[in-house]
């Protein structure tokens, strides 16, 4: 009986993830945003590829940074007369 519970848990998790992935993909085809899929992939990157996750975080920060203000033009001063 215990082996059936373990087998159901082991096989149930991938089936649950596949169903969630299918549902999110179906929502995406209807025109809703891609944020949920990106969030799921971000979690996988954070766990299995931390360098990639860190690179994405840096890229996101750089994209959100405002452009530097232009430097002021130097004034022309006229020599005293």
C-alpha positions, 0 to 999 in steps of 0.5 A: 500500500505504501508503494502505491502512495509513493508511485502516485506521488512520483508520477503525479508531480510530472503529470501536474507540471505537464498539465500546468504547462499545457494550461499556461500555453493555452492561455498564451494562445488566447492572448494573455501575457507570457509572465507565467511561463517566464516565471516558471522558467526563471525558477528553473534557471535559478535552481539549475543554472544560477549563472544564467539567472544572475545574468538575466537579473543584471540584464533586467536592471540595466534595461530599467536604468534611465538613460544618463542626462546629457552633459551641459554645454560649456558657456562661452564667456566673452573676454572683459573689454 
